[in-house]
Amino acid sequence: MRTFIYSFLITFILGSYGCSIPKNVINPIRDTPSQYRGVVQTDTTSIGNILVKDFFATKTIQRLIDSAIERNIDLQIAIKNIDAANLLLKRAKMGNLPQLNLQVTASSNRPSDNSLNGLSASQFLKTTHVEDYNANLALSWEADIWGKISKQKEASYATYLQSAEAKKAVQTRIVATVATSFYRLLLLDEQLSIAKRNLALSDSTLKMVSKQFEVGQVTSLAVEQTEAQLLKASQLIPQITQEISIQENALSELTGRFPTAIERSETLAQLEISTQLAVGIPSIMLAIRPDVKSVELGLKIANAKVGVANASLYPSLTISASAGVNSFKASNWFNVPASLFGIVGGGITQPIFNRKELKTQFELAKVEREKSVLLFRQVVIQAVVEVSNEQSKLENLKTEFGIAQNRVRTLKSAVKNADLLFKSGMANYLEVITAQSNLLQGELDLAGLKTAQLNASVELYRALGGGWQ
């Protein structure tokens, strides 16, 4: 009979309010391209799957990355977020378990002698006060008929996974930043070396011009302009030295240390640029890239919240039970079975006056889910665009670097010829200074282009989801 009544009430309430369970949103991105723009490739291999230690062959970078992963503050905070999400997940997993509470009470009540309770106690219990001793276990359990608890567990689990993906995303960013910062440091070392070579060359030219001035072959203007060229080269050295110190401090901060010198046994010229960087296909990238996975999990969380909000509109069935011992005398408190008592009950709760508020929350949850779908699509498009940009950048930088190499070779020959012609009196000092200045700028440009290629390869690795393995 009780089961029939419960079923009737639920059916009546559902028929009255016309609730319906919304469908889940699954795979809202169905038009992912099969290839990246400008890339004709059938192989699904991607550098995003390569381990960090295998992608970065330089031992110094490997040590810096290991130190950053172990000591970086942002990464440690991300790990603590995972711990917090894990605790919330464990709590959510206990949502289907009944609540069990132990309560022990003892009280003494002295009613008025002129009250009904006082007269009754005096007449029947032969006492002026009434004692009550109670110990009971109370159990309460909500039946998960509409999946509210299961949806809460689903949201908590997705939140836990999302925190793990957030940690991976932080790590990929740190790995890429450490690598590019180290390449920047090697670039500054190369710029300092170029500036010192140019300074020595300018000093040699100044000595030659000074001797020609002494014998009257050139004017004092030639000496002054050559000296100005020497001072310009000298000015670069303290500037680059300062930038090296700042870059070392930045790397120290990334690796969780106070400012210190960064050991480096390699030079920029010794580093090789890989010409074979497989990008695979977009679907592979989307499956491993942490920020995309995080947004996808955010969509699952939003979907679960829609289910929770929807279930709040339905009636909830709660079953409760209480059992224990009770006595008016302490001596009979645990006199079993005389002091035993038990209560079992069940109830259905259906929101009525606050139904409009719950309905609004349900609609808001659906809007948030729609926003999550749009955000997911936006992040997917951005991820594909990033890979395409870095791939295009690598190809064009490779071409530009080849041109810059030829230019530097030409400028080196020009400086040598200008020096020989100047010594033989067939070229003036301005031609020598111009050739030296052009070579300085050409060598700086060449070093910058090589660093840009190295950085682009790192960014392509990160864009493809590499860096957290």
C-alpha angles and dihedrals in degrees: 000000000000091000091050092050092049092049092048093050093049092048091048094050094047091048091049097050101031098221120181131188112241121231122250121252108240126184100341090183109076102147101065109152118251093221139025117252112276093007120111105191136144097180113097093204112123132185086225088080094054117108116250093242090053096047094049106052094176109103093211092056090047091054092047092049092048090051092048093050090050100042111019110124096216090053092049090052089051090053090052089052088056090052091051092048090049091055091050089049092053090051092049091051089063092057093103093051118097120249113246121191131181118214127183119182137170125185141173121203126187110196123200115275088230094052127093091244091049094049091046093050092047093047102041105022097033091225139102096223136046123223126198127190120187136175120172146158114225119201126192127178131176115209111231094223097147098035096252094136093043090051090051089052090048091052092048092049092049089048090053091050090045091055089052091051090047089055090051090050091052090050093051090051092048093047092050093045093050091050096047091044090053091049088050089053091052089048090055090049089053092047090051091051091049091049091051092049090049090048091054090048092049090049091053090050091049091054091052093048091047091054090049089050090053091056093043099249094123135025128247088259089070091053093048095049092047090049090050088054089052092050091049090055090046092052092060094061100067090041093054092042090055092049090050091055092048091048092050090051091051091052090048090054091049090054093049097252137118116258111295140147115282116228115228126174095176133074128213090250091057094056117096124216113223113233095191110068108155114208099185117196130316095251090060091051093049091052095057107026107108100213091051091048090048093054090046089054088048087059090052090051091050090048092051091050089055088056092049092049091047093049089053088068091060126079115267122223115213125184119197135183135180130188136166145106128298133181142161090220126056090218090060096040096106096029099135130232095007094061096045121113135173139190128190124183144156134200142185119216120196121181112234115156094032093044092104090056092048090047090053091050089051092052091046090052090054091050090051089051091052089051089051090053091053092045090050091052091047093052092047092053091046091051093052090046091052092053092047091048095050092045091051091045092054093051094049094042089053090056093044091049091054091052091048091052091055090047093053091049089052093047092050089054090047092053091049093048092045090053093050092046091048091052091050092047095246095112132042128232093257091063090051093049092047092050092049093048092049091050091050092053092043093053091047091050091049092052091047092051092051090051090048089055092050091048092048091053090052092048090048089052090051093044090055091054099263125141105062099072 
